[in-house]
């Protein structure tokens, strides 16, 4: 039985705690990735939460595969956009 995922505010607090290793569930990792994408769209610096995301992805093959698939779909969709 898996634990209930922590809310975004709690994940963000954990990511801002210096010298603390944060273990994320897959769902929590994707919650942070969605937040990361929203911040990118708003041109915000992301240096604080990215290390936590990278750490989870380094440990979780399932999430790495999901991200690779997602990025591939974005690449395909981007290449189909009309230019000019």
N, C-alpha and C positions, 0 to 999 in steps of 0.2 A: 504494500500500500504506500503510495507516494504522499509526501507532505503537500499541503496547500501552498501554492506559490506566494512569495512575498509580494506586497503591492509595490508599484513603481517607486513611490516616495522612499520606501525602506531600502530598495535596491540602490537608489541614488545616494542615500546616506552611507550605505556600505561601500560604495565605490569611491567615496570621498574620504574614507578613513585611511590615513597613511599607514604603510607597513602592515597591512592586513590582507591576508589571502582570503578571497571571497569565492566560495563554491556556489555555482549557480545550477539550477535545474535547466533542462532544455527550454522549458516554457519561459523561465526567467531570462535566459539568454536572448530569446527572440523578442521578449518585451523590451529589453534594452536595445536590441537592434532596431526595432521600430522607432523607439525614442531617438536613437542615433540618427536614423534617416530623417525624422522630422526636424532635428536640429540642423542637419546638413542642408535641408531645404531652406532653413532660415539663416544660413551662413554663420552658425555658432561653432566655436572651437570645441573639439570633442576629446581633448587629451585626457580627460579624467575618467571616462567610462570605457574607452576602447581597450585599455589593458585587461580589464575584467572580462570583456567579451572575448578577446584573443585567448586568454587563459582557458576559458571554457571550451572554445573551439579547438584548442590544442589537445584537450582531453576527450572530446566527444566526437567520434567519427560520424555518428548519426547527424549531428548538427552541421558538421563540415560538409557532408554530402548534401544536406538540405540547402545550405548557403550556396554551394557550387551550382546546384540546379537552379536556384533563384537567380543567381548572377548570369547564368547562361540564358535564361528566359529574358532577362532585362537586356542582354546583348542582342538577342534576336529581335526583340521588340524595338530596340533603338535603331537597329540597322534597317528596319522597315519604315522608319519615319521619312517623310518627304524632306528633301534638302532644298533650302532657298525658297 
